[in-house]
Amino acid sequence: MGLTNNDIMKKLRVAHKLRDEDIVHICSLVDFAVSKSELGAIFRNPNHPKYMECGDQFLRNFLNGLVVHLRGPMPPKPASEKKPIKKS
């Protein structure tokens, strides 16, 4: 059996030494709102009655926020000048 999204979140949390506040901040970097109670449900034991499965959208937004958190925001692209098309 492979890793679930919840397992990936747990491993990233430990590897980067993140607390709940850090994860909430990282998600806010990509305009994704998450509460501490939602995080608690994701990090619970799967047998717990309040366990919540981490969806693909949640993990995707967290990973995008983690990239911004670690690398910084993408620099704005310069306005491209129109170049004449060379015909041969």
C-alpha positions as CSV (number, residue, x, y, z in Angstrom):
1,M,0.0,0.0,0.0
2,G,1.3,3.4,-0.9
3,L,1.5,6.6,1.0
4,T,-1.7,8.6,1.5
5,N,-1.9,12.4,1.3
6,N,-2.2,12.4,5.1
7,D,1.1,10.4,5.4
8,I,2.8,12.9,3.0
9,M,1.6,15.8,5.1
10,K,2.8,14.2,8.3
11,K,6.3,13.5,6.8
12,L,6.6,17.1,5.4
13,R,5.5,18.5,8.7
14,V,8.3,16.5,10.5
15,A,10.9,17.1,7.9
16,H,10.4,20.9,7.9
17,K,9.7,21.1,11.6
18,L,6.4,22.9,11.0
19,R,3.8,23.7,13.6
20,D,0.1,24.3,13.0
21,E,0.6,28.1,12.8
22,D,3.3,27.6,10.2
23,I,1.1,25.4,8.0
24,V,-1.8,27.9,8.3
25,H,0.7,30.6,7.2
26,I,2.0,28.6,4.3
27,C,-1.5,27.9,3.0
28,S,-2.3,31.6,3.3
29,L,0.6,32.4,0.9
30,V,-1.4,30.8,-1.9
31,D,-4.8,32.2,-0.7
32,F,-5.9,28.9,0.7
33,A,-7.7,29.2,4.1
34,V,-7.3,26.3,6.6
35,S,-8.0,26.2,10.3
36,K,-6.1,24.6,13.1
37,S,-9.0,22.2,13.8
38,E,-8.9,21.0,10.1
39,L,-5.1,20.4,10.5
40,G,-5.8,18.5,13.8
41,A,-8.2,16.2,12.0
42,I,-5.8,15.6,9.2
43,F,-2.9,14.6,11.6
44,R,-5.1,12.3,13.7
45,N,-4.9,8.6,13.8
46,P,-7.1,7.1,10.9
47,N,-9.1,5.1,13.6
48,H,-10.1,8.3,15.4
49,P,-13.7,9.4,14.9
50,K,-12.7,12.9,13.9
51,Y,-10.1,11.8,11.4
52,M,-10.3,13.7,8.1
53,E,-8.8,12.5,4.8
54,C,-6.4,15.0,3.3
55,G,-7.7,15.7,-0.2
56,D,-5.6,16.3,-3.3
57,Q,-6.6,20.0,-3.4
58,F,-5.4,20.5,0.2
59,L,-2.1,18.8,-0.5
60,R,-1.6,20.7,-3.8
61,N,-2.2,24.1,-2.2
62,F,0.0,23.2,0.7
63,L,2.9,22.2,-1.6
64,N,2.5,25.3,-3.7
65,G,2.6,27.4,-0.5
66,L,5.6,25.5,0.7
67,V,7.5,26.4,-2.5
68,V,6.6,30.1,-2.0
69,H,7.6,29.8,1.7
70,L,11.0,28.2,0.9
71,R,12.0,30.0,-2.3
72,G,10.0,33.3,-2.0
73,P,7.4,34.6,-4.5
74,M,8.1,34.4,-8.2
75,P,9.5,37.6,-9.6
76,P,7.2,39.3,-12.0
77,K,7.8,38.5,-15.7
78,P,9.1,41.5,-17.7
79,A,6.8,42.8,-20.3
80,S,7.7,41.1,-23.5
81,E,8.5,43.3,-26.4
82,K,7.1,42.4,-29.7
83,K,9.8,41.1,-31.9
84,P,9.4,41.1,-35.7
85,I,9.0,37.7,-37.2
86,K,11.8,36.8,-39.5
87,K,10.8,35.0,-42.7
88,S,13.3,33.1,-44.6
